[in-house]
Structures are given as structure tokens and as C-alpha cells.
Amino acid sequence: MDRTALHEAVSIRWNEAVSSLEGFVRIPALSPAFDPDWETSGHLNSAINHLYDWIRTRDLPGATVTVEKLPGLTPLLMVDMPATSDAASAGTTLLYGHLDKQPALDGWSEGLGAWEPIRRDGRLFGRGSVDDGYAGYAAITAIEAIRATGGAHGRCVLLLETSEESGSPDLPAYLDHLADRLGSVALVVCLDSGAADYERLWLTTSLRGLASVSVTVSLLRAGVHSGMAGGPVASSFRIVRQLLDRLEDPATGAILPPELTAEIPADRIEETRATAATVPGAWQVLLPLRDGVQLDSDDEVELHLRNTWRPALEVIGASGLPSPSDAGNVLRPSTTLRLSFRLPPTINADVALDAITRALTANPPRGAHVDVTDAEAANGWNAPATAEWLKDALDSASVGVFGQPWRALGVGGSIPFMGLLHEAHPDAQFVITGALGPDSNAHVPDESLNLTYAEKVTEAIALILDKAARDS
């Protein structure tokens, strides 16, 4: 495959893809967790149809494009592309992305908005641009460019789901439904992950799991004037604080139940050291820290490990607390907190969830009533050992496209699809990468896609697919 011709082929097709991606940004395709009436609103279907119509215009001989719709579940787009003639015996590659989006949120910068695509300073702003609308466009562009420049690829199947931002609850049913059609998968390419900088290709090698619960502490049947009850009866908030101290050291943030901690593999520690050396001071740049704020460690490697392999707790919601402007002198009857735990990649999330529930409900202080509800759990993922052919492919792609060696990166978030695919295809190799760079603002205002970096990732994926067809 002519590398210069490949670069030009990707560039031409990527520019065409971005024009369609702008139309995708305009669709408020909220994930079902944020739009319970998604079937009525029709936005997820509109997103699916938008990609379906675009893909049908592309030069993909023999490809079949289908919208899969199981009763009561969000739709899924499947594109099945046969191998090139010189790679008929190569294994199947499964490429993954998602089309559902996070809510718009307030606070976008002047001139920007969630549903209005704006190109500015080499970026495309708008909700779903980087998370994860570009993924389907990148996958199709890479395969088109391979075919246009004499490259090879095995059979490629692209799956674009619409429930990822809700934890992919519908995906297992589709994987079962499509199991016979998918067959055995040799390589998984996911374009829903991140990069620590825009200077090289980044490979995600681990993802943390998740456990979430709502805990409600109640001591009174109704609120009472604090002048009458404050003192004799414990504050529900004080009891909640004591319960949280069972789970987290309040001084260090260390998570206490052993069921939520794991030994970090030696190879992941070595990868983390290389990452820390490659992007020194990353956390001071990545995070919108207030002046004078100190991070929880002075050790660069430890900061990365805290984000990728150590558990962490955040209180992500609360009820029973009036706004300060509405607060009266009342001993409130109850306090509810929503607790979100990030879990090490190798931890069983259900076991962790049981430990959290026991810690919150055992022998509650002062006889308080403690209820744990709305529990959710999702396992993390740790990549299998990278095959030599894939190491070579990553080396060639990153140096050839970026001029820099690739680096491995643990990610502090979750992609439930990875664990599901690993279980279904334990012998597959994984290329988990993407354009979610340090300033892409996924899930928050001013989300944007670095267009040049996304184009380079697309070219790198084309090179990896060609290498997989020839050497795997």
C-alpha cells in the first residue's frame, strides 16, 4: 500500500465525513438514561438513519448496512464489509462506536452550543462530536482509503450502538442476537477512548469499573424546628458522614473495604511510568484546578495510578437538602446521597457492590434507618497481552503517521462493551484508542473534536487493519 496515496485518500474522505458529522451533531440523540421517551422523541432513530444514509453513499463493494432493532431496546447500526480479495483468510475485525449522547448542559462558551456544529481553531464543537459521533466516520473512512490505495483488510464489521452513555444495557442482547453473524472475532477496534496528548497514537490497556448506590439516612418521620430537636436527635447528615468514613479515609481519600482494591500488574506499572515520563505535569494541565489547589500526590506515576488502577469515590448527587436560599432552621428528616465508585479494572463489581452495601447498612449509628437503593455495577477491563504482530503494527502506524512512538494508557472511566467483547471473544486482540484528548470536554460544555488528530487516528487505523490482514 502506497503510504503517500493512503494519506491523501484519508484526507479527501475525512473532509467529506466531517461535513456529515456536522449534521450528526445537530441531532439531540440523548442516551435513554437522559431521555426515557426516546422511542417517542425519535432522536436515536434519527442518529442511526443519518449514519445509515451516509454509509450507503460510500464506496464499499459488497457491504451490507442494516439497522438492528430488538423489541423495547435502542437501535443498533451494523455494517458488514467483506475482506479484500487478497485477505479472504484473515480473521474478522469488529469496529465499535456509539451514537447516543450526553445532555447538552448549560455553560457553553459564547457562540457555541450543544446542537450547533461550529468549526473553530481546527476543532468541531458540539455534543457528540468527539464522544462518539466521529467513530463511525473514522472507521468507514479508514476502510474506504485502504481499498482505494491497494491495501488489504479482512472482513470488517462496524457496530454503532445507542445506549453506551447509559452503561450499554442493551448491548448484551444484541451481541447474543448477532453472535452467529459475527462469528469468531480476531481483532477489536474501539474508537471511544482517549489520548494524553495529540502527538502520537495512544492505546488504552485498562478501564476501571463502576459501582453506584443511593444511600438514604432517616431519623425523623418529619422535619422539626432545629431549636426544638437540634441536639437530642442526631443530624441525618452527621450519620451519613460517619457511614462514608467506613468506605473512605476522609484525610487521604483511600478506599477502605478490601473488596474494592486490587494488586496492580507489573506491566501496567511500567506502562504508567512511560506515560508519566511522556506527558510530565499532565494533571496540572488536564484539570481545571483553582489557584493554589494541591493534587493528592506529588508523584506523577502515583497520580496516573490513582486515576486508572485505584478505587475512588465521588458524591455525585444529593436530595433532602434545600438550596441555601431556601434553607430554614430545620432538623431535616433525611439525607440522600448518590455515591459513585470507580473500581480497579480487575475487581468484580458485584462483589464490590455487596461490600459497599454491607458497610453502609451494618449497625447504623444511633439506630438510624439506612436504605441503599438504585444499585448499579459494571466490571472494568484489563487488556490481554499484545501480540507481536500488533506491536509491530502500532509501531509502524504511530511513527509513520505521527512521527512519535505509541504509548499505552489506562483510562479511569468505563466502556462496558470492552468487557462484554473480551468475554465473548477471549482470543481477540484489542486496539482501544480514540480522539478524546486532554481538552475535548466530553460530557461537559464546549465538547469538541480535534479534526487533525482524528484524521491521523483514522490513517493509523487504516495501517493497522492492513497489517492485521497480512501478518496476524
N, C-alpha and C positions, 0 to 999 in steps of 0.2 A: 504494500500500500504506500503510495506516494504521500509523504508527510506534509509537504507543501500543499498539495492538492487537497488533502484532508482538512487542513487548517482553513483553506479558502471555502471548501464545501460547508464546513460547520458554520463559518461566519455568515455566509449568504443565508443559510437556512435558519440560523438563530435569529437574525434580524426579522425574518418572516414570522417566526414563532412569537417573538416579543409583541408584535402587533396583535396577535390573537390573545396573548396573555393579558394585554391591557383590557380586552373585552371581558376576560375571566374575572379580573379584579372588580369590575362593576357589579358582579353578581353577589348579593349578600347571602352567600351559601353557608349560613351558620350551622355548626355541628348540632346534632339532635339534642345534646345536653343543654344547649342555649336556645333551641327552637323546638320545643316539644310538638308543635304543629307543623313540622317540616313537610309532611305529606300534603297539607293544605296550602302552605305558602309556595311550594314548588321550587324553591331556590336550589336545593340539592339536585333535583332533576334538571334544572336549567344549567347547572355547572357541568353535569355529566353530558348533556346534549351539546353544550358548547365545545367540549373537547372531542366528542364523537364526530361532530360536523367537521372540525378542523383536521382530525386524523384521517378522515375519509378523503380529504383532498391531497394527502401526501403520497409520495412515490414509494409505495411499499408492496411490491408484487406478491400476490398470494396471501396477503394478510387478511384476517377476519377480525372485525370490530363488533363487539356485542355488548349490550347493556344487560347485566345480570340483575334480576330483581326477585328476591325471595319474599314471600308474604310477610308484611309487617316490618321488614328490615330496610335499611337505607340502601340505595342502589350502588352498584359497582360496575366500573368500566373495564372490560378485558380486551386486550389487543394481542392476538396470536400471530406471530410473524415467523414464517418458515426459515430454515437455515439457508444460507447461500449454497450454491451447488458444490463448492469445494469444502464445505463444513457439515455435510449431511450426518456425519457420525459424531459430531460434537454434542456435548450434553446441553440440556435446556437451561437457559438463563431466565430467572424471574426478576423483573424490574418492578419497583414499588414506589408509589407516591400516594398522596391523598388530596381530595378536592374540597373537603369541608374546612370551615374557617372558625376562628375565634371571634367574639363580639367586637364591634367597632371601637368602643370606649371613647371617652372624651379626652381632650388634651392634645390633639394633633396640631402640629405647627401651622402657622399662617400659610394659607394656600394649599394645604394638604388635607386629605380626608380619606376615610377608610375605603369608600366605594368609588373614588375618583382617581384613576391612574394618572400619575404625574411623573414625567421623566425630568430628573434634575441632578446635575453633577454626576452623570454616569450611573444613576440609580433609577429604578422604577419603584415609586412609592404606592402603597395601597395594601389593604388587607388581603392576605393570601398570595402576595407576590412571591415572597421567599418561603412561606410556610403554608402550603407546599405546592402552589399552583405551577411553578416553573418546572417541577419534576417530570411531569408527563411530556412537556415540550422538550426538555433536555434529552429524555430517553429516545423519543421518536427522532429528534434531530441527529443524535449520535448514530442511530441505525441507518437513517437515510444517507448520511455522509459516508458511512462505511461502504454502502452499496454503490454510491456514486463514484467512488475512487478506487474500486477494485479490491476492497478489503473483504474480510470474511467474518461471519458471525454464525454461531449455532442458532438453533431455534430460540426465539426470544418471546417471552410472554410478559406484557405490561399489565399490572393490576393497579387501578386507581380507585381507592375506596372513599367513603364519605362519612365515616364515623370515628376517624382517628383522634380528633380533638376531644372526643368523649370517652377515650380509652379503648377504641376499636371493639365495642361489644358485639358488633355484627360480623366481624371478620372471621371468627372461627367457623360459623355456619357456612360462609362462602368457601372457605378452604376445604371443608368437608364436601360441599356441593361440587367443587371444581377439581377434587383430588384426582379423579380418573383422567380428566382432560389435561391437568398439569403434568401428571406422571412424575418421574424422578427428576428433581432439580439439582443441577451440579453447581450453579453459581447464583447467588442472590445479590442484586444491586439495589440498594436503597438510597434514594436521593432526598432524605428528610432529616439529615443530620448537619453537623456544624463544622466550622473551621476556626482555629485560633488566630489565624491571620490570613491574608489574601495572597501570600507569597508562594504557596505550594499546595499540593494535594494532601488532604487530611483524611485519615482512615479512623473511623470510630471502632474501638475494640471492646468497649463495655458500655452498658447503660444501667443506671440504677432502677430499682423497683420502687413501688409506691404502696403505702397503706394510709388510709384516711378514715377518720371516725368523727362523729359529733358526740360530745360529752356534755350532758346537762346535769347540773347540781342544783338541788332544790331543798330548802329547809322550811319554807313557809307556804301555806296554801294561797296566800295573797300578800301583796306588799303592805308594809306597815311604816308609819311615820318613824324616821330614824331616831327622833327624840324619845319615842316610847320603847323601841326594840333594839336600837343600836347598843351593843354591849352584852346584854344577856344572850342574844342569838348570834351565832357566827354569820358573817357575811358569806354568801354563796361564792363570791369572787375569791375570798380568802381560802375556802375549801378547794376551789379549782386550782389555785396556786400550789397548794400542798400536793394535790394529785399530779400536777405537772412535774413537781420535783421528784416524783417517783420514776419519771420517764427521762428527765433531762437534768444534768447538773446545771443549776442556774448561773454558775460562775463561768464555766468553760463551754457550755453547750454540748458536752459529751452525752451521748445517748446511753442510758444505764442498763436496760434489760439485755442480757447476753444474746437473746434470740434475734436481736436487731443488729448485731455486729458480725463481721466475718474477717478471716485472715486474707490479706491481700496477696495474690500470687506474685512471685518474684519477677516474672516477665512484665507484669503491669507496672510494678515499681520502677523497673528500668526504663520502660516507655515513658513513664511520667517524668523521670529525671531528664530524658532527652527533650520532652516537650517544654519543661520549665526552662531548660537552657536555650531553647529555640525562641521562646517568647518571654524573656525576662520582664518582670513587672507587669505581667498581663492583667492581674486582678485590679491593680490601680487604674488601668486603662479601661477595662471591660465594664466596671461597675460605676454607677453614678453616685459616688461617695460624697457625702457632705465634708466640708473642710474640717480637718482635724480628726476624722474618724479613723480608728485603727482596726486593721483586719485581725482575725482571731489567731493568726500565727505570723511570725516573721520569716518562716521558712517557705520558700517558693514551692518546693516539692510537696510539702505538707498541705499547702493551700489547694493545690490541684487534687491531692488525695481526699481532702475534706469534701470536695465537690463531686468526686467520682466513685470513691470506694468506702467512704464513711457515712453512717446514717446521720440524718439531720431532721430537725423538727421546726415547723413554722405553724403559727396560729393564723389560719387564712380567712377566718370568719368568726363572727360573734353575734349573738342575739340576747335579748333580755337587758341590754344596755341602751338607754335612750341617748340621743345626741346630747352633747354638752349644753346646748342652748335650751333643751327641753328637760334637763335633769332637775328633779326635785329632791328634797331631803327625805328619801325613802329607802328603807331596807328592802331591797328588791327580793321577790320570791325565788328567783332562779337566775342562773347564768349558763349560757350555752356557748361553747367554743367549738369551732371546726378545726381539727388537728390534721396536719398533713405531714407524713413522714416520708423522706426519701431513704431508700434502703440499699445496702450494698448489692451489687449485681448478682451474687450467688446465694442470696438469702431467699428462703421460701417465704413469700409474702403472707400466706395464710397462717403460717406458724407465728410470724411477727405480729399479725393482727390479733391472734389469740393472746399473745403476751401483753400487748397494749391493753386489751380489754380487761385482762386479769389485774393488771397494775392499777387501772382506774377504778375498778369496782370492789376490790378486796378491802374489807374492814374500813369503810369510808369514815373520815374524821367526823366526830360529833353526831354520828348517826345520820348524816346527810343522805338524801336519796340521790343516787347516781345512776343515770341511764346513758348507755352507749348505743347509738343508732347510726343508720346510714353508713355502715362499714363498706369500704372498698379496698381491694387488694390487687396488685399486679406485679408479677415477677420481673426482675431485671434480666440482663443478658450479658454473658461473657463470651466473646468470640472464640471459635475453635482456632487451633494453631494454623498459621498462614502457610499454605503450600508454597513450595519453592517457585513454581511457575507464576503464582500470583505475586510473590515478592518481586520477581523479575519484571512482571507487567507493571506493577506500581512504580518501581524504579524508573522504568523507561517512560511511563506516562508523565510522572511528575517532573522529571528532569527535562524531558522533551518538550513539555508544554509550558512549564513554569520556570525552568532553569534552576530548580531547587529540589533537593530530595524530599520525599514524602515523610510525614510524621504520623504516629499513632496518637490517639486522643481518647480518653474516657470521657463520657458525657454524663452530666448529673441528672438529666431527665430520662424519660421513658419513651420507648417506641414499642408498644405491646406486640406489634407484628413480628418483631425480630425473634422473640421467644417462641411464638407460635410456629414460625418457619423453621427454626432450629429443631424444634421437637418433631416436626413433620418430615424434615429432610436433614437428618443429623450428619450426613456426609458432605453436605454442601459447603462451599467456600462463601465468604461474605465480604462484599465491598460496601460498607456503610459510610457514606460521605455526603457532601452537600454544600450548599452556598450560605448556610446560616452563619454568617461571620460575626465578628465581635460587635458590630454596630447595626445589625439588621433589624433589631427591635421586634422580634416575633412576639406575639401575644399582647403587645403594648402599643401605644400611639407611635406613629411615624415608622411603621413597618416598611422595609424596603429591600429590594434585591439589587446587589452589586452586579450589573449586567455583564461587565467584562469578566469578572470572576466566574459567574455562572456559565458563560460561553467557554471559558477554559476548562471548567469541570466537565462540560459536555464533550469537548475534544478528548480529554483524558479518558472518559468512559468509552468513547469510540475505540481508542487504542487498547484498552483493557479487554473489550469484547473481541477485538481482532486477535489479541494474544490468546485469549481463552479458547477460541475456535481452533487455533493452530497448535497450542502447546499443552493444554490441560489434559 
